[in-house]
Amino acid sequence: MRALRSGLLAIVAPAALALPALASQVPPAFQAGHYGAAGATGSLSFVVHRGQITRLQVRMPLSCRNTRTHRVTAPVLAFGAGGISTTYARMYLPADGSANVTFVADDNARRPEIYLSLQLHGRAGHVSVHARSQAARETCSGELGLDVHAR
């Protein structure tokens, strides 16, 4: 019995010591780096470093309607450019690489409410951005979906 217990301990002990080393080798769901994408309807870029998203920049079309005259315009929503520090300057990304964030783009005159959905896996992922605002006599909305890749 003693020999069996000693033999079992000789097998289990090295395996138990190897578990922390194996756990540290598991790759994260996302990679740090500069991510970006551009499409026919807009562009998006951001930086992932230490589980945080920083330097988010989005350029996308909006469809706006004047509530008094019913005139429709198609301005471009651009936020995060020019190094301006904003309320969305730093977002934390969970370990699984997915995030859903809602914020107001305070560096844009229309002050749109932005809904950002992000899924990163390895060095690629998908980002969806939805925007809407109701300021003065104008209502606006827009959406953008892009596959992003680390550069």
C-alpha positions in Angstrom: 0.0 0.0 0.0 2.8 2.4 0.9 4.6 1.7 -2.4 1.3 2.4 -4.3 0.9 5.7 -2.5 4.5 6.7 -3.1 4.2 5.8 -6.8 1.0 7.8 -7.2 2.6 10.8 -5.4 5.6 10.6 -7.8 3.2 10.8 -10.8 0.8 13.4 -9.4 3.3 15.9 -7.8 5.1 16.8 -11.1 1.8 17.2 -12.9 0.5 19.5 -10.2 3.6 21.7 -10.4 3.2 21.9 -14.2 -0.4 23.2 -14.1 0.5 26.9 -13.3 3.1 26.9 -16.1 0.5 25.5 -18.5 -2.1 28.1 -17.4 0.3 30.9 -18.1 0.8 29.7 -21.6 -2.9 29.9 -22.6 -3.1 32.7 -25.2 -5.5 35.6 -24.4 -8.7 35.9 -26.4 -7.3 39.0 -28.0 -3.9 40.5 -28.9 -2.6 43.9 -27.9 -2.0 46.3 -30.8 -3.5 48.8 -33.2 -6.8 47.7 -34.7 -8.4 49.3 -37.7 -10.7 48.9 -40.6 -12.1 51.0 -43.4 -15.1 50.3 -45.6 -17.1 52.1 -48.2 -19.3 53.7 -45.5 -16.8 54.5 -42.8 -13.7 53.7 -40.8 -12.7 52.8 -37.3 -9.5 52.4 -35.3 -8.4 51.9 -31.7 -5.5 50.6 -29.6 -5.7 47.6 -27.3 -3.1 47.5 -24.5 -3.2 45.7 -21.2 -6.9 44.9 -21.5 -7.9 48.5 -22.3 -9.2 50.1 -25.5 -7.8 53.6 -26.1 -7.6 56.1 -28.9 -11.0 55.1 -30.3 -11.7 57.0 -33.6 -14.9 56.5 -35.7 -16.0 58.1 -38.9 -19.4 57.1 -40.2 -22.4 58.5 -42.1 -25.5 59.6 -40.4 -29.0 60.2 -41.7 -30.5 63.3 -40.2 -33.9 64.8 -40.5 -35.0 68.3 -39.5 -38.2 67.9 -37.4 -39.6 71.2 -38.5 -38.8 71.3 -42.3 -38.5 67.5 -42.7 -35.4 68.1 -44.8 -33.1 65.1 -44.8 -29.3 65.5 -44.7 -26.4 63.0 -44.6 -23.6 64.4 -42.5 -20.6 62.4 -41.4 -20.1 61.6 -37.8 -16.4 61.8 -36.8 -15.3 61.5 -33.2 -12.2 60.7 -31.3 -9.9 62.5 -33.8 -7.3 65.1 -33.1 -6.1 63.8 -29.7 -9.0 65.3 -27.8 -9.5 63.5 -24.5 -13.1 62.3 -24.3 -15.4 60.3 -22.0 -14.7 57.2 -24.0 -10.9 57.6 -24.0 -10.3 54.4 -22.0 -12.6 51.3 -22.0 -11.8 48.1 -20.2 -11.9 44.9 -22.3 -12.9 41.7 -20.4 -10.6 38.6 -20.9 -13.0 37.0 -23.4 -12.5 40.0 -25.8 -16.2 41.1 -25.9 -17.5 44.4 -24.8 -20.7 46.4 -25.2 -20.3 50.1 -24.3 -22.8 53.0 -24.5 -21.5 56.6 -24.3 -22.2 60.1 -25.6 -19.7 61.5 -28.1 -19.1 64.8 -26.4 -16.6 66.0 -29.0 -19.3 66.3 -31.7 -21.9 69.1 -32.0 -24.8 66.7 -32.3 -23.7 64.9 -29.1 -24.9 61.5 -30.3 -25.5 58.5 -28.1 -23.2 55.8 -29.3 -23.6 52.0 -28.8 -20.4 50.1 -29.5 -20.3 46.3 -29.6 -16.9 44.7 -30.0 -15.8 41.1 -30.2 -12.0 40.4 -30.6 -10.5 36.9 -31.1 -6.8 36.7 -31.6 -5.7 39.5 -34.0 -9.1 40.0 -35.6 -12.7 40.8 -34.7 -15.9 42.6 -35.5 -17.1 46.0 -34.3 -20.6 47.4 -34.6 -21.4 51.1 -34.0 -24.9 52.5 -33.7 -25.4 56.2 -33.2 -28.5 58.4 -32.6 -29.1 61.9 -31.5 -31.9 64.3 -31.0 -30.5 67.8 -30.7 -32.2 71.1 -31.5 -34.7 70.3 -34.3 -32.8 67.4 -35.8 -32.9 63.7 -35.3 -30.1 61.6 -36.5 -29.2 57.9 -36.7 -26.5 55.7 -38.3 -24.8 52.4 -38.1 -21.5 50.9 -39.1 -20.2 47.3 -38.9 -16.7 46.4 -39.8 -14.3 43.5 -39.4 -11.1 44.8 -37.7 -7.6 43.4 -37.8 -4.5 44.2 -35.7 -1.8 46.0 -37.7 
